Amino acid sequence: MDSLLRPLLDAPAPLIYAVCALVIVAETALLPGIVLPTLSTLLLMGMLVQRGTLTWWLALPVAVVAAVAGDQLAYLEGRLWGPRLRTSRFARRIGTERWDKAEATVVRYGVPAVVLGRCLAGIRTLVPRVAGSSGLPYRRFLPGSLGAALLWAGVELSVGQLTGWVTP
């Protein structure tokens, strides 16, 4: 495993932060981002904190800001193109029934649905768009997105740090 990660382990920290932030933003901001390995990215960042390549106090804000930025772009997309999103290829793959269920959940539970959605792979890409298209007020969405990103990134970075598997 060490030999596979050696180029990353030897990369400068600013480059690692930037690449990880781009992966995290892209997962939520881009519809095809659903296939991006954000969980692995956060675990890797945590492992790099454990190794001393990155610092916890910079890795956490980078991950949180990136997650919130992706959420905001997806929310805006849902707000601007909500009805058209329901007929997009992405929505057709999800299915009308699932989209309706996700929208009803966001409408009913609001911020808790946003927090839970951030913590579920695959759903993470959908929830901000549904929140925007369903009319969840931005003043409620933003604090939910911030709290969810802090929880999600903090837990995943900690797990990566505690279970770092690469030896020096």
WOHUUR-V802402 format. One record per residue. N is the residue number from 0. RES is the residue in one small letter. SS is DSSP state (H for helix, E for strand, - for the rest). PSI is psi in whole degrees, 0 to 359 (999 if undefined). Layout:
n = [N,N]
res = [RES,RES]
ss = [SS,SS]
psi = [PSI,PSI]
This chain:
n = [0,1,2,3,4,5,6,7,8,9,10,11,12,13,14,15,16,17,18,19,20,21,22,23,24,25,26,27,28,29,30,31,32,33,34,35,36,37,38,39,40,41,42,43,44,45,46,47,48,49,50,51,52,53,54,55,56,57,58,59,60,61,62,63,64,65,66,67,68,69,70,71,72,73,74,75,76,77,78,79,80,81,82,83,84,85,86,87,88,89,90,91,92,93,94,95,96,97,98,99,100,101,102,103,104,105,106,107,108,109,110,111,112,113,114,115,116,117,118,119,120,121,122,123,124,125,126,127,128,129,130,131,132,133,134,135,136,137,138,139,140,141,142,143,144,145,146,147,148,149,150,151,152,153,154,155,156,157,158,159,160,161,162,163,164,165,166,167]
res = [m,d,s,l,l,r,p,l,l,d,a,p,a,p,l,i,y,a,v,c,a,l,v,i,v,a,e,t,a,l,l,p,g,i,v,l,p,t,l,s,t,l,l,l,m,g,m,l,v,q,r,g,t,l,t,w,w,l,a,l,p,v,a,v,v,a,a,v,a,g,d,q,l,a,y,l,e,g,r,l,w,g,p,r,l,r,t,s,r,f,a,r,r,i,g,t,e,r,w,d,k,a,e,a,t,v,v,r,y,g,v,p,a,v,v,l,g,r,c,l,a,g,i,r,t,l,v,p,r,v,a,g,s,s,g,l,p,y,r,r,f,l,p,g,s,l,g,a,a,l,l,w,a,g,v,e,l,s,v,g,q,l,t,g,w,v,t,p]
ss = [-,H,H,H,H,H,H,H,H,H,-,-,H,H,H,H,H,H,H,H,H,H,H,H,H,H,H,H,H,-,H,H,H,H,H,-,-,H,H,H,H,H,H,H,H,H,H,H,H,H,H,-,-,-,-,H,H,H,H,H,H,H,H,H,H,H,H,H,H,H,H,H,H,H,H,H,H,H,H,H,H,H,H,H,H,-,-,-,H,H,H,H,H,H,-,H,H,H,H,H,H,H,H,H,H,H,H,H,H,-,H,H,H,H,H,H,H,H,-,-,-,-,-,H,H,H,H,H,H,H,H,H,H,H,-,-,-,H,H,H,H,H,H,H,H,H,H,H,H,H,H,H,H,H,H,H,H,H,H,H,H,H,-,-,-,-,-,-]
psi = [322,318,329,326,355,314,322,320,331,354,153,144,316,324,319,314,315,314,315,317,318,319,316,316,313,328,315,323,329,135,316,354,348,337,359,144,68,325,313,323,315,320,319,318,318,319,322,332,315,323,346,3,320,165,144,316,350,325,317,308,325,313,318,312,319,316,316,320,316,318,318,319,320,320,314,318,316,321,317,320,25,300,324,331,326,336,5,167,322,311,324,325,326,319,142,318,315,320,314,319,316,317,317,322,316,318,317,315,342,239,316,326,324,317,312,320,324,329,358,116,141,318,331,324,330,316,313,324,316,320,317,317,334,352,14,123,140,324,340,325,315,310,325,318,316,311,317,317,320,315,308,308,319,315,312,320,320,317,315,321,319,335,22,130,355,134,149,999]
